[in-house]
């Protein structure tokens, strides 16, 4: 659920209600990109593994044999089985 919340916060920006002014150019209601700005390799890796876990469970529920799930994930995410 934390990954879902992070994904939603970086895809669906909320307004910071901040106004930016420069010369005669004004922007009201800037997007709050705090979560996006704080992304890291570790967070991206965690999100990938969480998504693979969910998709792996979907494959199992669809009747895919457990030994074939890593190969199905290879087709889905492009990461070869270990």
mmCIF file as gemmi writes it, N, C-alpha and C atoms, coordinates in Angstrom:
data_model
loop_
_atom_site.group_PDB
_atom_site.id
_atom_site.type_symbol
_atom_site.label_atom_id
_atom_site.label_alt_id
_atom_site.label_comp_id
_atom_site.label_asym_id
_atom_site.label_entity_id
_atom_site.label_seq_id
_atom_site.pdbx_PDB_ins_code
_atom_site.Cartn_x
_atom_site.Cartn_y
_atom_site.Cartn_z
_atom_site.occupancy
_atom_site.B_iso_or_equiv
_atom_site.pdbx_formal_charge
_atom_site.auth_seq_id
_atom_site.auth_asym_id
_atom_site.pdbx_PDB_model_num
ATOM 1 N N . UNK Axp A 1 ? 0.827 -1.198 0 1 0 ? 1 A 1
ATOM 2 C CA . UNK Axp A 1 ? 0 0 0 1 0 ? 1 A 1
ATOM 3 C C . UNK Axp A 1 ? 0.869 1.259 0 1 0 ? 1 A 1
ATOM 4 N N . UNK Axp A 2 ? 2.071 1.175 0.604 1 0 ? 2 A 1
ATOM 5 C CA . UNK Axp A 2 ? 2.969 2.339 0.594 1 0 ? 2 A 1
ATOM 6 C C . UNK Axp A 2 ? 3.424 2.643 -0.824 1 0 ? 2 A 1
ATOM 7 N N . UNK Axp A 3 ? 3.686 1.581 -1.605 1 0 ? 3 A 1
ATOM 8 C CA . UNK Axp A 3 ? 4.095 1.781 -2.995 1 0 ? 3 A 1
ATOM 9 C C . UNK Axp A 3 ? 2.965 2.428 -3.781 1 0 ? 3 A 1
ATOM 10 N N . UNK Axp A 4 ? 1.733 1.984 -3.544 1 0 ? 4 A 1
ATOM 11 C CA . UNK Axp A 4 ? 0.577 2.565 -4.227 1 0 ? 4 A 1
ATOM 12 C C . UNK Axp A 4 ? 0.448 4.048 -3.879 1 0 ? 4 A 1
ATOM 13 N N . UNK Axp A 5 ? 0.593 4.375 -2.603 1 0 ? 5 A 1
ATOM 14 C CA . UNK Axp A 5 ? 0.497 5.775 -2.179 1 0 ? 5 A 1
ATOM 15 C C . UNK Axp A 5 ? 1.6 6.612 -2.806 1 0 ? 5 A 1
ATOM 16 N N . UNK Axp A 6 ? 2.822 6.058 -2.876 1 0 ? 6 A 1
ATOM 17 C CA . UNK Axp A 6 ? 3.93 6.78 -3.508 1 0 ? 6 A 1
ATOM 18 C C . UNK Axp A 6 ? 3.645 6.989 -4.988 1 0 ? 6 A 1
ATOM 19 N N . UNK Axp A 7 ? 3.195 5.946 -5.654 1 0 ? 7 A 1
ATOM 20 C CA . UNK Axp A 7 ? 2.875 6.047 -7.088 1 0 ? 7 A 1
ATOM 21 C C . UNK Axp A 7 ? 1.827 7.13 -7.324 1 0 ? 7 A 1
ATOM 22 N N . UNK Axp A 8 ? 0.785 7.121 -6.514 1 0 ? 8 A 1
ATOM 23 C CA . UNK Axp A 8 ? -0.275 8.116 -6.693 1 0 ? 8 A 1
ATOM 24 C C . UNK Axp A 8 ? 0.231 9.524 -6.431 1 0 ? 8 A 1
ATOM 25 N N . UNK Axp A 9 ? 1.131 9.675 -5.472 1 0 ? 9 A 1
ATOM 26 C CA . UNK Axp A 9 ? 1.631 11.019 -5.16 1 0 ? 9 A 1
ATOM 27 C C . UNK Axp A 9 ? 2.539 11.571 -6.251 1 0 ? 9 A 1
ATOM 28 N N . UNK Axp A 10 ? 3.22 10.688 -7.01 1 0 ? 10 A 1
ATOM 29 C CA . UNK Axp A 10 ? 4.095 11.203 -8.068 1 0 ? 10 A 1
ATOM 30 C C . UNK Axp A 10 ? 3.397 11.299 -9.42 1 0 ? 10 A 1
ATOM 31 N N . UNK Axp A 11 ? 2.294 10.591 -9.57 1 0 ? 11 A 1
ATOM 32 C CA . UNK Axp A 11 ? 1.553 10.652 -10.835 1 0 ? 11 A 1
ATOM 33 C C . UNK Axp A 11 ? 0.442 11.692 -10.774 1 0 ? 11 A 1
ATOM 34 N N . UNK Axp A 12 ? -0.174 11.824 -9.615 1 0 ? 12 A 1
ATOM 35 C CA . UNK Axp A 12 ? -1.283 12.761 -9.422 1 0 ? 12 A 1
ATOM 36 C C . UNK Axp A 12 ? -0.83 13.858 -8.463 1 0 ? 12 A 1
ATOM 37 N N . UNK Axp A 13 ? -0.062 14.789 -8.991 1 0 ? 13 A 1
ATOM 38 C CA . UNK Axp A 13 ? 0.458 15.873 -8.156 1 0 ? 13 A 1
ATOM 39 C C . UNK Axp A 13 ? -0.683 16.643 -7.513 1 0 ? 13 A 1
ATOM 40 N N . UNK Axp A 14 ? -0.441 17.115 -6.313 1 0 ? 14 A 1
ATOM 41 C CA . UNK Axp A 14 ? -1.403 17.997 -5.669 1 0 ? 14 A 1
ATOM 42 C C . UNK Axp A 14 ? -0.85 19.416 -5.7 1 0 ? 14 A 1
ATOM 43 N N . UNK Axp A 15 ? -1.728 20.371 -5.598 1 0 ? 15 A 1
ATOM 44 C CA . UNK Axp A 15 ? -1.31 21.762 -5.645 1 0 ? 15 A 1
ATOM 45 C C . UNK Axp A 15 ? -0.693 22.165 -4.314 1 0 ? 15 A 1
ATOM 46 N N . UNK Axp A 16 ? 0.403 22.911 -4.407 1 0 ? 16 A 1
ATOM 47 C CA . UNK Axp A 16 ? 1.023 23.425 -3.186 1 0 ? 16 A 1
ATOM 48 C C . UNK Axp A 16 ? 0.435 24.787 -2.838 1 0 ? 16 A 1
ATOM 49 N N . UNK Axp A 17 ? -0.421 25.308 -3.712 1 0 ? 17 A 1
ATOM 50 C CA . UNK Axp A 17 ? -1.028 26.626 -3.541 1 0 ? 17 A 1
ATOM 51 C C . UNK Axp A 17 ? 0.037 27.729 -3.437 1 0 ? 17 A 1
ATOM 52 N N . UNK Axp A 18 ? 1.198 27.452 -3.988 1 0 ? 18 A 1
ATOM 53 C CA . UNK Axp A 18 ? 2.292 28.426 -4.016 1 0 ? 18 A 1
ATOM 54 C C . UNK Axp A 18 ? 2.196 29.22 -5.312 1 0 ? 18 A 1
ATOM 55 N N . UNK Axp A 19 ? 2.546 30.465 -5.241 1 0 ? 19 A 1
ATOM 56 C CA . UNK Axp A 19 ? 2.549 31.307 -6.435 1 0 ? 19 A 1
ATOM 57 C C . UNK Axp A 19 ? 3.991 31.66 -6.785 1 0 ? 19 A 1
ATOM 58 N N . UNK Axp A 20 ? 4.319 31.533 -8.06 1 0 ? 20 A 1
ATOM 59 C CA . UNK Axp A 20 ? 5.638 31.881 -8.57 1 0 ? 20 A 1
ATOM 60 C C . UNK Axp A 20 ? 5.491 33.092 -9.47 1 0 ? 20 A 1
ATOM 61 N N . UNK Axp A 21 ? 6.288 34.109 -9.214 1 0 ? 21 A 1
ATOM 62 C CA . UNK Axp A 21 ? 6.257 35.32 -10.038 1 0 ? 21 A 1
ATOM 63 C C . UNK Axp A 21 ? 7.663 35.641 -10.523 1 0 ? 21 A 1
ATOM 64 N N . UNK Axp A 22 ? 7.752 35.975 -11.801 1 0 ? 22 A 1
ATOM 65 C CA . UNK Axp A 22 ? 9.023 36.408 -12.38 1 0 ? 22 A 1
ATOM 66 C C . UNK Axp A 22 ? 8.715 37.45 -13.447 1 0 ? 22 A 1
ATOM 67 N N . UNK Axp A 23 ? 9.215 38.628 -13.232 1 0 ? 23 A 1
ATOM 68 C CA . UNK Axp A 23 ? 8.914 39.765 -14.099 1 0 ? 23 A 1
ATOM 69 C C . UNK Axp A 23 ? 7.4 39.863 -14.27 1 0 ? 23 A 1
ATOM 70 N N . UNK Axp A 24 ? 6.87 39.755 -15.475 1 0 ? 24 A 1
ATOM 71 C CA . UNK Axp A 24 ? 5.409 39.86 -15.641 1 0 ? 24 A 1
ATOM 72 C C . UNK Axp A 24 ? 4.788 38.495 -15.962 1 0 ? 24 A 1
ATOM 73 N N . UNK Axp A 25 ? 5.381 37.449 -15.406 1 0 ? 25 A 1
ATOM 74 C CA . UNK Axp A 25 ? 4.9 36.076 -15.579 1 0 ? 25 A 1
ATOM 75 C C . UNK Axp A 25 ? 4.516 35.527 -14.208 1 0 ? 25 A 1
ATOM 76 N N . UNK Axp A 26 ? 3.272 35.039 -14.05 1 0 ? 26 A 1
ATOM 77 C CA . UNK Axp A 26 ? 2.785 34.548 -12.761 1 0 ? 26 A 1
ATOM 78 C C . UNK Axp A 26 ? 2.178 33.156 -12.946 1 0 ? 26 A 1
ATOM 79 N N . UNK Axp A 27 ? 2.565 32.233 -12.051 1 0 ? 27 A 1
ATOM 80 C CA . UNK Axp A 27 ? 1.958 30.9 -12.011 1 0 ? 27 A 1
ATOM 81 C C . UNK Axp A 27 ? 1.376 30.723 -10.616 1 0 ? 27 A 1
ATOM 82 N N . UNK Axp A 28 ? 0.078 30.461 -10.553 1 0 ? 28 A 1
ATOM 83 C CA . UNK Axp A 28 ? -0.588 30.25 -9.267 1 0 ? 28 A 1
ATOM 84 C C . UNK Axp A 28 ? -0.948 28.774 -9.124 1 0 ? 28 A 1
ATOM 85 N N . UNK Axp A 29 ? -0.676 28.207 -7.96 1 0 ? 29 A 1
ATOM 86 C CA . UNK Axp A 29 ? -1.023 26.806 -7.706 1 0 ? 29 A 1
ATOM 87 C C . UNK Axp A 29 ? -0.018 25.846 -8.301 1 0 ? 29 A 1
ATOM 88 N N . UNK Axp A 30 ? 1.229 25.969 -7.902 1 0 ? 30 A 1
ATOM 89 C CA . UNK Axp A 30 ? 2.266 25.056 -8.386 1 0 ? 30 A 1
ATOM 90 C C . UNK Axp A 30 ? 2.023 23.641 -7.879 1 0 ? 30 A 1
ATOM 91 N N . UNK Axp A 31 ? 2.517 22.669 -8.624 1 0 ? 31 A 1
ATOM 92 C CA . UNK Axp A 31 ? 2.391 21.277 -8.201 1 0 ? 31 A 1
ATOM 93 C C . UNK Axp A 31 ? 3.397 20.989 -7.098 1 0 ? 31 A 1
ATOM 94 N N . UNK Axp A 32 ? 2.949 20.231 -6.1 1 0 ? 32 A 1
ATOM 95 C CA . UNK Axp A 32 ? 3.84 19.788 -5.031 1 0 ? 32 A 1
ATOM 96 C C . UNK Axp A 32 ? 4.539 18.523 -5.516 1 0 ? 32 A 1
ATOM 97 N N . UNK Axp A 33 ? 5.824 18.624 -5.839 1 0 ? 33 A 1
ATOM 98 C CA . UNK Axp A 33 ? 6.586 17.498 -6.38 1 0 ? 33 A 1
ATOM 99 C C . UNK Axp A 33 ? 7.549 16.907 -5.355 1 0 ? 33 A 1
ATOM 100 N N . UNK Axp A 34 ? 7.284 17.108 -4.083 1 0 ? 34 A 1
ATOM 101 C CA . UNK Axp A 34 ? 8.189 16.651 -3.029 1 0 ? 34 A 1
ATOM 102 C C . UNK Axp A 34 ? 8.486 15.158 -3.143 1 0 ? 34 A 1
ATOM 103 N N . UNK Axp A 35 ? 7.462 14.324 -3.251 1 0 ? 35 A 1
ATOM 104 C CA . UNK Axp A 35 ? 7.686 12.879 -3.332 1 0 ? 35 A 1
ATOM 105 C C . UNK Axp A 35 ? 8.451 12.514 -4.6 1 0 ? 35 A 1
ATOM 106 N N . UNK Axp A 36 ? 8.133 13.161 -5.704 1 0 ? 36 A 1
ATOM 107 C CA . UNK Axp A 36 ? 8.841 12.91 -6.963 1 0 ? 36 A 1
ATOM 108 C C . UNK Axp A 36 ? 10.314 13.285 -6.836 1 0 ? 36 A 1
ATOM 109 N N . UNK Axp A 37 ? 10.577 14.429 -6.214 1 0 ? 37 A 1
ATOM 110 C CA . UNK Axp A 37 ? 11.956 14.897 -6.057 1 0 ? 37 A 1
ATOM 111 C C . UNK Axp A 37 ? 12.78 13.979 -5.163 1 0 ? 37 A 1
ATOM 112 N N . UNK Axp A 38 ? 12.123 13.244 -4.273 1 0 ? 38 A 1
ATOM 113 C CA . UNK Axp A 38 ? 12.821 12.369 -3.332 1 0 ? 38 A 1
ATOM 114 C C . UNK Axp A 38 ? 12.941 10.93 -3.826 1 0 ? 38 A 1
ATOM 115 N N . UNK Axp A 39 ? 12.569 10.657 -5.077 1 0 ? 39 A 1
ATOM 116 C CA . UNK Axp A 39 ? 12.692 9.296 -5.6 1 0 ? 39 A 1
ATOM 117 C C . UNK Axp A 39 ? 14.149 8.869 -5.6 1 0 ? 39 A 1
ATOM 118 N N . UNK Axp A 40 ? 14.365 7.589 -5.403 1 0 ? 40 A 1
ATOM 119 C CA . UNK Axp A 40 ? 15.72 7.042 -5.388 1 0 ? 40 A 1
ATOM 120 C C . UNK Axp A 40 ? 15.716 5.697 -6.095 1 0 ? 40 A 1
ATOM 121 N N . UNK Axp A 41 ? 16.897 5.19 -6.356 1 0 ? 41 A 1
ATOM 122 C CA . UNK Axp A 41 ? 17.022 3.867 -6.955 1 0 ? 41 A 1
ATOM 123 C C . UNK Axp A 41 ? 16.358 2.819 -6.061 1 0 ? 41 A 1
ATOM 124 N N . UNK Axp A 42 ? 16.567 2.935 -4.755 1 0 ? 42 A 1
ATOM 125 C CA . UNK Axp A 42 ? 16.003 1.963 -3.822 1 0 ? 42 A 1
ATOM 126 C C . UNK Axp A 42 ? 14.479 1.962 -3.863 1 0 ? 42 A 1
ATOM 127 N N . UNK Axp A 43 ? 13.872 3.135 -3.949 1 0 ? 43 A 1
ATOM 128 C CA . UNK Axp A 43 ? 12.411 3.217 -4.022 1 0 ? 43 A 1
ATOM 129 C C . UNK Axp A 43 ? 11.906 2.632 -5.342 1 0 ? 43 A 1
ATOM 130 N N . UNK Axp A 44 ? 12.616 2.888 -6.43 1 0 ? 44 A 1
ATOM 131 C CA . UNK Axp A 44 ? 12.219 2.334 -7.728 1 0 ? 44 A 1
ATOM 132 C C . UNK Axp A 44 ? 12.321 0.814 -7.709 1 0 ? 44 A 1
ATOM 133 N N . UNK Axp A 45 ? 13.393 0.295 -7.137 1 0 ? 45 A 1
ATOM 134 C CA . UNK Axp A 45 ? 13.594 -1.151 -7.042 1 0 ? 45 A 1
ATOM 135 C C . UNK Axp A 45 ? 12.495 -1.785 -6.184 1 0 ? 45 A 1
ATOM 136 N N . UNK Axp A 46 ? 12.167 -1.156 -5.071 1 0 ? 46 A 1
ATOM 137 C CA . UNK Axp A 46 ? 11.119 -1.657 -4.193 1 0 ? 46 A 1
ATOM 138 C C . UNK Axp A 46 ? 9.775 -1.682 -4.915 1 0 ? 46 A 1
ATOM 139 N N . UNK Axp A 47 ? 9.501 -0.638 -5.684 1 0 ? 47 A 1
ATOM 140 C CA . UNK Axp A 47 ? 8.244 -0.58 -6.433 1 0 ? 47 A 1
ATOM 141 C C . UNK Axp A 47 ? 8.178 -1.696 -7.472 1 0 ? 47 A 1
ATOM 142 N N . UNK Axp A 48 ? 9.292 -1.957 -8.168 1 0 ? 48 A 1
ATOM 143 C CA . UNK Axp A 48 ? 9.324 -3.03 -9.162 1 0 ? 48 A 1
ATOM 144 C C . UNK Axp A 48 ? 9.064 -4.373 -8.501 1 0 ? 48 A 1
ATOM 145 N N . UNK Axp A 49 ? 9.726 -4.636 -7.38 1 0 ? 49 A 1
ATOM 146 C CA . UNK Axp A 49 ? 9.543 -5.92 -6.7 1 0 ? 49 A 1
ATOM 147 C C . UNK Axp A 49 ? 8.117 -6.068 -6.175 1 0 ? 49 A 1
ATOM 148 N N . UNK Axp A 50 ? 7.532 -4.99 -5.681 1 0 ? 50 A 1
ATOM 149 C CA . UNK Axp A 50 ? 6.15 -5.053 -5.203 1 0 ? 50 A 1
ATOM 150 C C . UNK Axp A 50 ? 5.208 -5.368 -6.359 1 0 ? 50 A 1
ATOM 151 N N . UNK Axp A 51 ? 5.413 -4.706 -7.491 1 0 ? 51 A 1
ATOM 152 C CA . UNK Axp A 51 ? 4.561 -4.955 -8.664 1 0 ? 51 A 1
ATOM 153 C C . UNK Axp A 51 ? 4.739 -6.384 -9.164 1 0 ? 51 A 1
ATOM 154 N N . UNK Axp A 52 ? 5.982 -6.864 -9.203 1 0 ? 52 A 1
ATOM 155 C CA . UNK Axp A 52 ? 6.225 -8.24 -9.643 1 0 ? 52 A 1
ATOM 156 C C . UNK Axp A 52 ? 5.547 -9.237 -8.708 1 0 ? 52 A 1
ATOM 157 N N . UNK Axp A 53 ? 5.554 -8.952 -7.413 1 0 ? 53 A 1
ATOM 158 C CA . UNK Axp A 53 ? 4.89 -9.845 -6.462 1 0 ? 53 A 1
ATOM 159 C C . UNK Axp A 53 ? 3.398 -9.929 -6.711 1 0 ? 53 A 1
ATOM 160 N N . UNK Axp A 54 ? 2.78 -8.788 -6.969 1 0 ? 54 A 1
ATOM 161 C CA . UNK Axp A 54 ? 1.343 -8.768 -7.246 1 0 ? 54 A 1
ATOM 162 C C . UNK Axp A 54 ? 1.044 -9.497 -8.556 1 0 ? 54 A 1
ATOM 163 N N . UNK Axp A 55 ? 1.81 -9.201 -9.596 1 0 ? 55 A 1
ATOM 164 C CA . UNK Axp A 55 ? 1.586 -9.845 -10.891 1 0 ? 55 A 1
ATOM 165 C C . UNK Axp A 55 ? 1.843 -11.348 -10.795 1 0 ? 55 A 1
ATOM 166 N N . UNK Axp A 56 ? 2.874 -11.738 -10.03 1 0 ? 56 A 1
ATOM 167 C CA . UNK Axp A 56 ? 3.138 -13.162 -9.819 1 0 ? 56 A 1
ATOM 168 C C . UNK Axp A 56 ? 1.954 -13.864 -9.192 1 0 ? 56 A 1
ATOM 169 N N . UNK Axp A 57 ? 1.315 -13.227 -8.223 1 0 ? 57 A 1
ATOM 170 C CA . UNK Axp A 57 ? 0.123 -13.803 -7.594 1 0 ? 57 A 1
ATOM 171 C C . UNK Axp A 57 ? -1.028 -13.907 -8.583 1 0 ? 57 A 1
ATOM 172 N N . UNK Axp A 58 ? -1.167 -12.911 -9.451 1 0 ? 58 A 1
ATOM 173 C CA . UNK Axp A 58 ? -2.214 -12.966 -10.486 1 0 ? 58 A 1
ATOM 174 C C . UNK Axp A 58 ? -1.964 -14.153 -11.415 1 0 ? 58 A 1
ATOM 175 N N . UNK Axp A 59 ? -0.704 -14.363 -11.797 1 0 ? 59 A 1
ATOM 176 C CA . UNK Axp A 59 ? -0.376 -15.518 -12.65 1 0 ? 59 A 1
ATOM 177 C C . UNK Axp A 59 ? -0.758 -16.827 -11.951 1 0 ? 59 A 1
ATOM 178 N N . UNK Axp A 60 ? -0.425 -16.942 -10.661 1 0 ? 60 A 1
ATOM 179 C CA . UNK Axp A 60 ? -0.766 -18.161 -9.919 1 0 ? 60 A 1
ATOM 180 C C . UNK Axp A 60 ? -2.271 -18.367 -9.873 1 0 ? 60 A 1
ATOM 181 N N . UNK Axp A 61 ? -3.021 -17.292 -9.612 1 0 ? 61 A 1
ATOM 182 C CA . UNK Axp A 61 ? -4.48 -17.393 -9.569 1 0 ? 61 A 1
ATOM 183 C C . UNK Axp A 61 ? -5.064 -17.759 -10.932 1 0 ? 61 A 1
ATOM 184 N N . UNK Axp A 62 ? -4.334 -17.409 -11.999 1 0 ? 62 A 1
ATOM 185 C CA . UNK Axp A 62 ? -4.791 -17.731 -13.356 1 0 ? 62 A 1
ATOM 186 C C . UNK Axp A 62 ? -4.424 -19.163 -13.747 1 0 ? 62 A 1
ATOM 187 N N . UNK Axp A 63 ? -3.733 -19.878 -12.84 1 0 ? 63 A 1
ATOM 188 C CA . UNK Axp A 63 ? -3.418 -21.279 -13.113 1 0 ? 63 A 1
ATOM 189 C C . UNK Axp A 63 ? -2.018 -21.528 -13.643 1 0 ? 63 A 1
ATOM 190 N N . UNK Axp A 64 ? -1.171 -20.521 -13.665 1 0 ? 64 A 1
ATOM 191 C CA . UNK Axp A 64 ? 0.211 -20.722 -14.113 1 0 ? 64 A 1
ATOM 192 C C . UNK Axp A 64 ? 0.941 -21.541 -13.048 1 0 ? 64 A 1
ATOM 193 N N . UNK Axp A 65 ? 1.677 -22.547 -13.47 1 0 ? 65 A 1
ATOM 194 C CA . UNK Axp A 65 ? 2.446 -23.371 -12.534 1 0 ? 65 A 1
ATOM 195 C C . UNK Axp A 65 ? 3.52 -22.507 -11.865 1 0 ? 65 A 1
ATOM 196 N N . UNK Axp A 66 ? 3.733 -22.698 -10.557 1 0 ? 66 A 1
ATOM 197 C CA . UNK Axp A 66 ? 4.704 -21.864 -9.834 1 0 ? 66 A 1
ATOM 198 C C . UNK Axp A 66 ? 6.083 -21.804 -10.485 1 0 ? 66 A 1
ATOM 199 N N . UNK Axp A 67 ? 6.536 -22.91 -11.055 1 0 ? 67 A 1
ATOM 200 C CA . UNK Axp A 67 ? 7.868 -22.912 -11.684 1 0 ? 67 A 1
ATOM 201 C C . UNK Axp A 67 ? 7.914 -22.059 -12.958 1 0 ? 67 A 1
ATOM 202 N N . UNK Axp A 68 ? 6.749 -21.737 -13.519 1 0 ? 68 A 1
ATOM 203 C CA . UNK Axp A 68 ? 6.704 -20.91 -14.726 1 0 ? 68 A 1
ATOM 204 C C . UNK Axp A 68 ? 6.524 -19.419 -14.447 1 0 ? 68 A 1
ATOM 205 N N . UNK Axp A 69 ? 6.194 -19.072 -13.206 1 0 ? 69 A 1
ATOM 206 C CA . UNK Axp A 69 ? 5.965 -17.666 -12.86 1 0 ? 69 A 1
ATOM 207 C C . UNK Axp A 69 ? 7.187 -16.79 -13.16 1 0 ? 69 A 1
ATOM 208 N N . UNK Axp A 70 ? 8.424 -17.215 -12.796 1 0 ? 70 A 1
ATOM 209 C CA . UNK Axp A 70 ? 9.575 -16.358 -13.127 1 0 ? 70 A 1
ATOM 210 C C . UNK Axp A 70 ? 9.705 -16.074 -14.627 1 0 ? 70 A 1
ATOM 211 N N . UNK Axp A 71 ? 9.359 -17.044 -15.449 1 0 ? 71 A 1
ATOM 212 C CA . UNK Axp A 71 ? 9.437 -16.843 -16.901 1 0 ? 71 A 1
ATOM 213 C C . UNK Axp A 71 ? 8.315 -15.919 -17.392 1 0 ? 71 A 1
ATOM 214 N N . UNK Axp A 72 ? 7.159 -16.029 -16.782 1 0 ? 72 A 1
ATOM 215 C CA . UNK Axp A 72 ? 6.064 -15.12 -17.123 1 0 ? 72 A 1
ATOM 216 C C . UNK Axp A 72 ? 6.422 -13.686 -16.718 1 0 ? 72 A 1
ATOM 217 N N . UNK Axp A 73 ? 7.058 -13.539 -15.547 1 0 ? 73 A 1
ATOM 218 C CA . UNK Axp A 73 ? 7.493 -12.21 -15.113 1 0 ? 73 A 1
ATOM 219 C C . UNK Axp A 73 ? 8.567 -11.65 -16.034 1 0 ? 73 A 1
ATOM 220 N N . UNK Axp A 74 ? 9.392 -12.537 -16.589 1 0 ? 74 A 1
ATOM 221 C CA . UNK Axp A 74 ? 10.404 -12.097 -17.568 1 0 ? 74 A 1
ATOM 222 C C . UNK Axp A 74 ? 9.708 -11.464 -18.764 1 0 ? 74 A 1
ATOM 223 N N . UNK Axp A 75 ? 8.647 -12.084 -19.235 1 0 ? 75 A 1
ATOM 224 C CA . UNK Axp A 75 ? 7.893 -11.521 -20.354 1 0 ? 75 A 1
ATOM 225 C C . UNK Axp A 75 ? 7.181 -10.236 -19.992 1 0 ? 75 A 1
ATOM 226 N N . UNK Axp A 76 ? 6.759 -10.122 -18.744 1 0 ? 76 A 1
ATOM 227 C CA . UNK Axp A 76 ? 6.015 -8.941 -18.298 1 0 ? 76 A 1
ATOM 228 C C . UNK Axp A 76 ? 6.931 -7.757 -18.015 1 0 ? 76 A 1
ATOM 229 N N . UNK Axp A 77 ? 8.03 -8.002 -17.281 1 0 ? 77 A 1
ATOM 230 C CA . UNK Axp A 77 ? 8.902 -6.899 -16.848 1 0 ? 77 A 1
ATOM 231 C C . UNK Axp A 77 ? 10.227 -6.841 -17.595 1 0 ? 77 A 1
ATOM 232 N N . UNK Axp A 78 ? 10.549 -7.922 -18.343 1 0 ? 78 A 1
ATOM 233 C CA . UNK Axp A 78 ? 11.798 -7.911 -19.103 1 0 ? 78 A 1
ATOM 234 C C . UNK Axp A 78 ? 13.03 -8.26 -18.299 1 0 ? 78 A 1
ATOM 235 N N . UNK Axp A 79 ? 12.844 -8.654 -17.047 1 0 ? 79 A 1
ATOM 236 C CA . UNK Axp A 79 ? 13.993 -9.022 -16.2 1 0 ? 79 A 1
ATOM 237 C C . UNK Axp A 79 ? 14.095 -10.538 -16.201 1 0 ? 79 A 1
ATOM 238 N N . UNK Axp A 80 ? 15.242 -11.09 -16.67 1 0 ? 80 A 1
ATOM 239 C CA . UNK Axp A 80 ? 15.374 -12.547 -16.763 1 0 ? 80 A 1
ATOM 240 C C . UNK Axp A 80 ? 15.255 -13.222 -15.398 1 0 ? 80 A 1
ATOM 241 N N . UNK Axp A 81 ? 14.749 -14.463 -15.382 1 0 ? 81 A 1
ATOM 242 C CA . UNK Axp A 81 ? 14.661 -15.201 -14.123 1 0 ? 81 A 1
ATOM 243 C C . UNK Axp A 81 ? 16.066 -15.445 -13.556 1 0 ? 81 A 1
ATOM 244 N N . UNK Axp A 82 ? 16.117 -15.498 -12.241 1 0 ? 82 A 1
ATOM 245 C CA . UNK Axp A 82 ? 17.412 -15.75 -11.582 1 0 ? 82 A 1
ATOM 246 C C . UNK Axp A 82 ? 17.61 -17.234 -11.425 1 0 ? 82 A 1
